[in-house]
Each structure stands twice: as structure tokens, then as C-alpha cells.
Amino acid sequence: MKMFFQAEKRQLSRTAGLDNRFMVETASPERDLPQDTPSILSVATGLGSAPTRSISVLFWILGVGFGVRLLAVLFLYREQLIPERDHFEFGWELGRVAQSVAAGRGFASPLFGDTGSTAWLPPVYVYLLAGVFRLFGVYTTAAAIAILTLNSLFSALTAWPIFAVAERLFGRTVAVRAGWVWAFFPYAIFIAATRVWGESLDAFLVSVVVLMGLRMAEMSCGTVWLAGGLLTGFATLTNPNTLSMVPALWGWGCWSLSRSAQQWVRPLILASAGLFFVVAPWLVRNTYVFNELLPLRSNFWLEAYVGNNPEAPIMLVDWNRHPASNSSELAEYRTLGELNYMNAKRKQALAYIGSHPANFATLTLRRVAFVWTGFWSWNKRYLASEPFRLPFVLFGTVLSLFMLIGLRAAWRTIPSTFLLAAILACQPLLYYVTHPAPEYRHAIDPLIVILATVGVRTFFSTAYSGRR
């Protein structure tokens, strides 16, 4: 615990030195925090020696954010109750597997009918939804409201790690403003209130993983690194793409410890052991069920196939090639079985990429632009399928510009900015070669909000200073 407070003191000193740079306020622990405040407060909240008023503001942010999302759920939950295709819109493949689990048929059948065991999805959110189905019924109104309420809770709670990370790096003012931005962040509200999928939980877990990573970079305590590994493992079983951030996160931690002459090999081993301990049972399950070593999910090549084809330059992704939309593809999936079907999609995807390398390169660059701006095509057919695309492009582009301004402003003065940049660079890589969507990027939206908040403050501070 002594090491923890020493690390907190170093972080507060570094943040205080940057207040003039970003015109933020950093509370003085001696002035604002009673000396007998329990140390567990720092450990539990991640707010270090934050004053009581910071915690009070955070609770307001959490409460308002949750209330806004619940209000959206009340207006939008009926979208899950469309009966066509046996309620497939209620969670899509994830809803199907959760239905199978709830009915006692195991982790199986991601499409239509009984198609056997699957590794299409990671397990955490599937079992969460299966539990909701067991309590409230499969595809019922009560189940829809319950799972969307849980999504809203996860989404609202994400303001806590946003607040904690922003305060540690940029000061209290940025933390408060970033928290309020998240409370009313359109993407977060829409995703939580309309999608029976794991994105809201994923954003919360990834944000906590980043917060834990900042702590890991300040102390070589084995318990902290082990906890970080366990947490990262759980986040990986929610979304395996979490692993894309591990090299940056833990590499930064090891480098920081070595710079301060602290031991880093043992902490890294403990974190790796914790990660493996959590994900190993799922790997063993997949290997046992399919009689071969499988990754955490089986559907990568299907996503590459629907994202790289002659239709992709116009529509971004050709869902008509997906077995959930195409009866011929579904029949092939049933006939071949999941693994053989995915191998067939691998051959088809690679054949198209190999015969159209320039097209694949162009598509990849366009997907990079889409992730950060939302723009894909002016084609009338595409725009007709996305009626709100133009407002989305405007919002996404402005958000990314302010994020870049914030990143540039913090780059030379706050070393941890490099870590945030590395995470932002690594997380979307998978979607650059398959197909992107706003919800796929949602895991890093909290970091984008923090940096965009810094960018807005920097932009208007500079503009104000230029006028004087």
C-alpha cells in the first residue's frame, strides 16, 4: 500500500505540472482530502487522492448517464421484438446461442435450427443473456428490457474509468467534462439501448483494463499485475479483440518499470499467467469439442469473406453472402459443419484478395477512413440503406479531429499519451482487413472521448488566447 501512495504522489505531481498547459485544475490532496481517509477509497475508485467533491460529481454523472440510457431503452426496446425469422433481430447469432444455452442444449446453434456446437462467439455475454432468458423468458418483452437495462448500466458505469483515467493524466476539469460528455455520448446511448450484444460491457471492461494498466506501469507489485492479467482475461472472453491492446499496455508497463529501476519480469509473468488462467478453459473447451486447436472465435474468415468481395466497394459489407441472410450459405454451413465452412470461406476470401490485390488495398484504406470518419460512399444505394449516415459522418469526423488535437497537445508533455495512441492504433486493425462498424470501435470510444475533451479545451483556449 505504501508503494501505491508513492505512485499516486508521482502521478499527482506530474499532472499538477501540466495544469497550465491544459488550463485544468488539480486538487491539492493536502487541502481537499482528510489525512485519515481510508486507503481503500483510492484502491476502489481509481481516483487516487481525489477530493470528496470529485466523487460526488462522479456519482451525478453515473446517475444521469444511467437515467438517459434507461429513457432511450423505454423508447427503443420494441426493436428487439420483431417476430420475423423467429426473432433473429433479438441478438442475432448471440441471441440464438443464448437461447440454446438457456434451453439446456449447450453452447450451440448460432443460426437457424440445431446446427451443433459452435465457437462463433466468446462466452461471457452469451451466458449473461442466457441467464436473462432463464429469468424472464426467451425473446420476451421483459427479457429485452432487462438485457438493455444491463447494457445501460455497463455503459453508464464506463464514466467511472473515464473519469479516473482523465483525472490521472489531465486533471480534474478534463475528467469532469469527459465524464459528462460520456453521459450524453450519442454512440454510447444508442448502442446500449438498441443492441443486444456485448459492446457496452466491452467498453466498460476495456476502460478498466486501461486504468489498471496505468497503475501497473507505476508499481511492480505482483498482486496488481496478476489482477491486471485476470481482468484482461475476462475482458478477452467478452471480446477477444482485447488482446490486440495487450502488447501496448503491458509493454508500456514493463518499459515504465524498467525506467524507474523496478522489477518487471516477474510482474509480466504473473500478468500473463493470470490472462492464461482465465482464457484457458475456453480454449480447452473448443479444442475438446472440435478436436483441434481453435482460437477464441471461429468466424474470422467469414467476416473477411463478406467484407472483401465485388459488392464491398459499394455497400461496405455484403450481408447477402452471410449464412444468416442467404439460404444457400446456410445450407452450406449445415452440410459442412462450422469449421469446414469457415475453412471454405477462408479459401474464397483469400482467392478474391489474391486476384484483386489493388482492390483489397483500396478497400483497406477506405475502411481506415470509415473507422475514423464514418464515410464510405456517396452511392445512392448505400445511402438509402443508411438514412442517418451523413449526420453520422459529420459527428464522427469532428470527434476524430478533436481527438487528434488532444493527442497532439498532450503528446510531448504527458508520456502516457503514447500508450493511449498505441491502443487507438491497435484496436481497429482487425476491422481494417474485414469490415468495420461504429459498434466495433466502441471499446475505445472512452479513450476517444477523453482525448477529444482535451482537444476541445485546447482548441478553444488557443482561440481565446489568440484573440487577446
Secondary structure, 3 states (H helix, E strand, C coil): CHHHHHHHHHHHHHHHCCHHHHCCCCCCHHHHCCCCCCCHHHHHHCCCCCCHHHHHHHHHHHHHHHHHHHHHHHHHHHHHHCCHHHHCCCCHHHHHHHHHHHCCCCCECCCCCCCCECCCCCCHHHHHHHHHHHHHCCCCHHHHHHHHHHHHHHHHHCHHHHHHHHHHHHCHHHHHHHHHHHHCCHHHHHHHHHCCCCHHHHHHHHHHHHHHHHHHCCCCCHHHHHHHHHHHHHHHHHCHHHHHHHHHHHHHHHHHHHHCCCCCHHHHHHHHHHHHHHHHHHHHHHHHHHCCCCCCCCCHHHHHHHHCCCCHHHHCCCHHHCCCCCHHHHHHHHHHCHHHHHHHHHHHHHHHHHHCHHHHHHHHHHHHHHHHHCCCCCCHHHHHHCCCHHHHHHHHHHHHHHHHHHHHHHHCCCCCHHHHHHHHHHCCHHHHHCCCCHHHHHHHHHHHHHHHHHHHHHHHHHHHHHHC
